[in-house]
Amino acid sequence: MKKMRRIRDKWTSDDVVFLSQLGIKAKEGRMHFYIEEEDDRYKKILNHFEDRWNAGFYLSHDVFFYEYSKEEYETSDYFVIEGWNNCGYPQPEAGFKYESISFDAEKICPKCNCGRVQTNNLRVNKLSKHGFWTFFSWLIDEFFVSERIYNEVFSPHGIEKRNVIKGGKIVEGVYQLIIPTIDESIDLSDREHEICPICGVHKYSMRHMQYPFFPLHKHPLPGIYKTKEYFGSGGQAQHSIIISKNVADKLIESKDLKREWLIPCRRADNNQLL
C-alpha cells in the first residue's frame, strides 16, 4: 500500500517548466497528476506552490488516497466501493420532490437526511451505458443494473430488484438493486463524525480514502450490502456499499467496475486482511 497524492491546479507555462525539471509531465491549463507522498519531489512541489495554495485560490490542489498492491486486493474478500459509474439524478429534482414520491418523507430527518425508507420505484432522467451504475448525487447508495448483470452477478446471491421509471414508463432491461442493510455495527470511533441535533444519528465522514483499510463486519452478508452506519455531511447522507470479491471480480471483468475504486476491508475482530 502506498500513500498517494493527487496534485491538481490550473498550470501556467512557468509551472510546466518547474514540473518538467522534476521529471513530471504537465501541460498548461487545469489538469492533475499523481505522486507518492514519500517521494522527495512532493515536498519540493509543496514548497514551490506554498504561497499560492495557502492563499486559498485552489482548494482542491492536494488530495491524498491510498494505492493498494495487487496482493492486498487478491487477499481481501470484501471491499468498500469508493468510486462508481455516475449517471443522472433522481426525479423530480425540483424541490427534491423525489423524496416524497419514492420514499416515506416522514421518516427522513429534515436536518441530516438520514432515515430514508423507499416505498415506490425510482424515477430517472438518464440511463447509463454501463451495466452497474448510480446517480451523480443525492442517492449514491442506490445502484442500477442491466438485466444481464443482474441475472449473472446479483440474482445468484439472492439480491432482489425493483423496476425503474423513465418518462412515466417502466424501463425494460434495467433494474434498481434492493441492497440489504446489515444489522451489525462496526467500530468507527476513530473516524470524523457529526451527531444530528434532531434525530441523534451519528454520521461519519465520507472520506474513506483517508484510512488505509475499512473495517469489515464480523458476519458480512454475501454479495453486496449496505452498512448500518450513515456517511456524509450536512444534508447529505448515505450508507457505504460493501461488495464481495466474487462480485467485484465479475464487475471488473465486464468493465462495469474499476479495481482502483475499491478499498480492501479488514475484519473488525482481528484487524487482519481476509
WONORWO-V562760 format. One record per backbone hydrogen bond with DSSP energy under -1.0 kcal/mol. CO is the residue of the C=O (numbers start at 1). NH is the residue of the N-H. E is the energy in kcal/mol with one decimal. If there is no record, write none. Layout:
co nh e
CO NH E
CO NH E
This chain:
co nh e
2 67 -3.2
3 37 -2.9
4 65 -1.9
5 35 -2.1
6 63 -1.9
7 33 -1.8
9 31 -1.9
11 29 -2.4
12 16 -2.1
13 17 -1.7
14 18 -2.3
15 19 -2.8
16 20 -2.1
17 21 -1.6
19 24 -2.5
20 23 -1.4
29 11 -2.3
31 9 -1.7
33 7 -2.9
35 5 -2.6
36 39 -1.6
39 42 -1.8
40 44 -1.3
41 45 -2.2
42 46 -2.3
43 47 -2.5
44 48 -2.1
45 49 -2.1
49 53 -2.7
50 54 -2.7
51 55 -1.1
53 56 -1.4
58 61 -1.3
61 8 -2.3
63 6 -3.3
65 4 -3.3
67 2 -2.7
69 73 -1.8
70 74 -2.7
71 75 -2.0
73 76 -1.4
77 245 -2.6
78 265 -2.0
79 243 -2.5
80 263 -2.4
85 134 -2.7
88 136 -2.7
92 98 -1.6
93 96 -2.8
94 97 -1.2
96 99 -1.8
97 101 -1.6
98 102 -2.8
99 103 -1.2
102 119 -2.4
102 120 -1.6
103 105 -1.3
104 107 -1.8
105 108 -1.1
109 113 -1.7
114 109 -2.9
117 104 -2.4
122 165 -2.4
123 91 -2.2
131 146 -1.6
133 144 -3.3
134 87 -1.9
137 139 -2.1
139 142 -1.1
143 177 -2.7
144 133 -2.2
145 175 -2.6
146 150 -2.5
147 151 -2.5
148 152 -2.6
149 153 -2.7
149 154 -1.0
150 155 -3.3
154 157 -1.3
154 159 -1.7
155 158 -2.1
160 178 -2.7
162 176 -2.3
164 171 -3.2
165 124 -2.7
166 169 -1.5
169 166 -2.8
173 147 -1.8
175 145 -2.8
176 162 -2.3
177 179 -1.1
180 226 -2.9
188 191 -2.0
192 205 -2.4
194 203 -3.0
196 200 -1.4
201 196 -2.2
203 194 -2.4
204 232 -2.8
206 208 -2.8
207 210 -1.7
208 211 -2.4
214 266 -2.5
216 268 -2.5
222 224 -1.6
223 244 -2.6
225 242 -2.9
226 182 -2.6
230 204 -2.5
231 238 -2.2
233 236 -2.3
238 231 -3.1
240 227 -2.2
241 81 -2.4
242 225 -2.2
243 79 -2.5
244 248 -2.7
245 249 -3.0
246 250 -1.4
247 251 -2.1
248 252 -2.5
249 253 -2.3
250 254 -1.6
251 256 -2.8
252 255 -1.3
258 261 -1.9
259 262 -1.9
261 82 -3.9
261 83 -1.0
263 80 -2.3
264 214 -1.4
266 216 -5.0
267 271 -1.9
272 267 -2.0
